[in-house]
Amino acid sequence: MKRKSALILSLLLTLLIATNVFWFQFQEPRKTVFVTEVIDGDTFKSEGKSFRLMNINTPEKSEKGYNEAKQYLSQIENKEVEIEEISTDMYGRTLVRVYHQGYLNLKIIQEGLGKKFLVHESELSLFNNAEKEAVEKEKGLWEKSDLFNCLEITVFPSKEIVKIKSRCGKINIEDFIVADESRKSYKFQDIPLSEVRLHSSEGTDNETDVFWNSKSNIWNNDRDTVYIFDHEGLLASHSPYGY
């Protein structure tokens, strides 16, 4: 009996050690940097080097919410923060997780100050759920339109089609904006909506089909989010898929 207990204990210890080794192999080492300048809501500099917060996308200078996002990130200006360096983006900026009184990338999403964007596989549920909660609480960017529950969205990403159906009878969606998780957006012309298909491709608009006339694909095949804002910039629909 003692030999059996010892064997079980030995196996448990081996499993614990193996688990810890696996965990530490895939954890990025943290280091401390001094933030010399905050550029916007998701970018900062440290000693001349540019860093971009991963998993998020905050508004550009011309967009609603830019000042609020930049002001929030400015809490780390002229301070030391911990970072995990993940990779480099197309602009040569180092993609990082930032820690300052918590996980700052995630807190920005929780406060509704930006969109989730190119989320790391290990954090998909974390960031998707944080954004959903921010939408429910109408935080930051996510103040809801009176039509928020009126639109039913179906995405066919491989066909680059978004079907938008009204649950509230015919509504005029002139100047409504459809956007993805990046910075791509489309503004509707004067159209009474009961059901319409938005194609990313080129074409001629009619009563049931409208065309983005984009030269490239809009919707990621694996996962993305359809955001629709009304003519006042209020959120009319929030429809993630693939998370």
C-alpha positions in Angstrom: 0.0 0.0 0.0 2.9 2.3 0.9 4.6 1.5 -2.4 1.4 2.4 -4.3 1.0 5.7 -2.5 4.6 6.6 -3.1 4.2 5.8 -6.8 1.1 8.0 -7.1 2.9 10.8 -5.2 5.9 10.4 -7.6 3.6 10.6 -10.7 1.9 13.7 -9.3 5.2 15.5 -8.6 6.4 14.6 -12.1 3.2 16.0 -13.7 3.5 19.2 -11.6 7.1 19.7 -12.6 6.3 19.1 -16.3 3.3 21.5 -16.1 5.5 24.2 -14.6 8.2 23.7 -17.2 5.6 23.9 -20.0 4.1 27.1 -18.5 7.4 28.9 -18.1 8.5 27.9 -21.6 5.5 29.8 -23.1 5.5 32.8 -20.7 7.2 35.8 -22.1 9.8 37.3 -19.7 8.9 40.7 -18.4 11.3 43.7 -18.3 11.0 47.2 -17.0 11.1 50.3 -19.3 10.7 54.0 -18.6 7.9 55.6 -20.7 9.3 58.8 -22.2 6.3 59.8 -24.4 2.7 58.6 -25.1 1.9 59.0 -28.8 -1.8 58.0 -28.7 -4.1 55.5 -27.0 -2.1 52.4 -27.9 1.5 53.6 -28.7 4.3 54.9 -26.6 8.1 55.5 -26.7 10.8 54.6 -24.4 14.3 56.0 -25.0 13.6 56.5 -28.7 12.1 53.1 -29.3 8.4 52.7 -30.2 6.0 50.2 -28.5 2.5 49.2 -29.6 0.1 47.6 -27.2 -1.0 44.3 -28.7 -4.6 42.9 -28.8 -6.1 46.4 -29.1 -6.8 49.2 -31.5 -7.7 52.7 -30.2 -9.1 55.6 -32.2 -6.9 57.7 -34.5 -6.6 61.5 -34.1 -9.6 62.3 -36.3 -11.8 59.7 -34.7 -14.2 59.8 -31.7 -12.6 58.7 -28.5 -9.0 59.6 -29.5 -8.5 62.1 -26.7 -10.0 59.8 -24.0 -7.8 56.9 -25.1 -4.6 58.9 -25.2 -5.4 60.5 -21.8 -5.9 57.1 -20.3 -2.6 55.8 -21.6 -0.9 59.0 -20.5 -1.1 57.6 -16.9 2.2 55.7 -17.7 4.1 58.7 -19.1 7.3 59.4 -17.3 6.8 56.2 -15.3 8.4 52.8 -15.2 6.1 49.9 -16.5 6.6 46.2 -16.9 6.3 44.9 -20.5 6.3 41.5 -22.3 7.7 41.9 -25.8 5.9 39.6 -28.3 6.8 40.6 -31.8 7.3 43.5 -34.2 4.6 45.1 -36.4 4.8 46.3 -40.0 5.9 49.7 -38.8 8.8 48.4 -36.8 7.1 49.0 -33.4 7.5 46.3 -30.7 4.2 44.7 -29.8 3.9 44.4 -26.1 1.7 43.5 -23.1 2.0 46.4 -20.6 1.5 46.0 -16.8 0.9 49.1 -14.6 -1.5 48.6 -11.8 -2.9 45.6 -13.7 -2.9 44.4 -17.3 -3.2 47.7 -19.2 -4.1 46.3 -22.6 -7.1 44.6 -21.1 -8.1 47.5 -19.0 -8.3 49.7 -22.1 -10.9 47.3 -23.6 -12.7 47.1 -20.3 -13.1 50.8 -20.2 -14.4 50.9 -23.8 -11.5 53.0 -25.0 -10.7 50.9 -28.0 -11.5 47.7 -30.0 -10.0 44.3 -29.6 -7.7 43.7 -32.6 -5.5 40.8 -33.8 -5.9 39.2 -30.4 -3.4 36.5 -29.4 -4.9 33.0 -29.5 -4.3 32.5 -25.8 -6.4 35.6 -25.0 -9.4 35.4 -27.3 -12.1 34.8 -24.7 -10.5 37.3 -22.3 -10.6 40.2 -24.7 -13.9 39.3 -26.4 -15.7 39.0 -23.1 -14.1 42.3 -21.9 -15.4 44.1 -24.9 -18.9 42.5 -24.6 -19.1 43.7 -21.0 -18.0 47.2 -22.0 -20.7 47.3 -24.7 -23.3 46.1 -22.2 -22.3 48.8 -19.8 -22.1 51.4 -22.6 -18.6 52.4 -21.6 -16.4 54.8 -23.7 -17.0 54.2 -27.4 -20.0 52.0 -26.9 -22.9 54.4 -26.1 -25.8 52.6 -27.7 -28.2 53.8 -30.4 -32.0 53.6 -29.8 -31.8 51.0 -32.7 -29.3 48.8 -30.9 -31.6 45.8 -30.8 -33.1 46.4 -34.2 -30.3 45.0 -36.4 -29.7 41.3 -37.0 -26.3 40.6 -38.5 -25.1 37.5 -40.4 -21.6 37.4 -41.7 -20.3 35.2 -44.6 -16.6 36.1 -44.3 -15.3 33.7 -47.1 -17.8 35.4 -49.5 -17.1 38.9 -48.1 -20.8 39.5 -47.4 -22.6 40.9 -44.4 -26.4 40.5 -44.3 -28.1 43.2 -42.2 -31.8 42.6 -41.4 -34.1 45.0 -39.5 -36.2 43.6 -36.7 -38.0 47.0 -36.4 -39.6 47.3 -39.8 -38.1 49.6 -42.4 -35.5 52.0 -41.1 -33.4 54.6 -42.8 -29.7 53.8 -42.4 -28.4 56.8 -44.3 -24.9 57.8 -42.9 -24.7 54.6 -40.8 -21.2 53.3 -40.7 -20.1 49.7 -40.8 -16.6 49.0 -39.5 -14.3 46.0 -38.7 -11.8 45.6 -35.9 -9.2 47.4 -37.9 -9.8 50.9 -39.4 -11.8 49.8 -42.5 -15.3 51.5 -42.7 -18.2 51.9 -45.1 -20.9 54.6 -44.9 -24.4 53.8 -46.2 -26.1 56.2 -48.6 -29.9 56.9 -48.4 -31.4 53.4 -48.1 -34.6 52.2 -46.4 -33.5 49.0 -44.7 -35.6 45.9 -44.2 -32.9 43.5 -45.4 -29.7 44.3 -47.3 -26.5 42.5 -48.2 -23.3 44.5 -48.0 -20.6 43.1 -50.4 -17.0 44.0 -50.0 -16.5 43.7 -53.7 -17.2 46.2 -56.5 -20.7 46.4 -58.0 -23.7 48.6 -58.5 -26.1 49.2 -55.6 -29.7 48.1 -55.7 -32.5 47.7 -53.2 -31.2 44.4 -51.8 -27.4 44.6 -52.4 -24.9 47.4 -51.8 -21.2 47.3 -52.5 -18.2 48.5 -50.5 -16.1 48.7 -53.7 -13.0 47.7 -51.7 -9.9 46.6 -53.6 -9.1 44.1 -50.8 -11.0 41.8 -48.5 -12.5 43.3 -45.4 -13.6 40.4 -43.1 -11.1 37.9 -41.6 -12.2 34.3 -42.2 -11.3 33.1 -38.7 -12.6 35.9 -36.5 -13.6 39.6 -36.6 -16.3 41.9 -35.4 -19.0 43.9 -37.3 -19.6 47.3 -35.6 -22.4 49.5 -36.9 -22.8 53.1 -35.8 -25.8 55.3 -36.5 -25.7 58.8 -38.0 -24.9 60.2 -34.5 -22.0 57.9 -34.0 -23.9 55.7 -31.5 -23.5 51.9 -31.5 -26.3 50.3 -33.4 -24.8 46.8 -33.6 -22.0 44.8 -32.1 -21.5 41.4 -33.7 -18.3 39.4 -33.1 -17.8 36.0 -34.8 -15.2 33.3 -34.4 -14.4 34.0 -30.8 
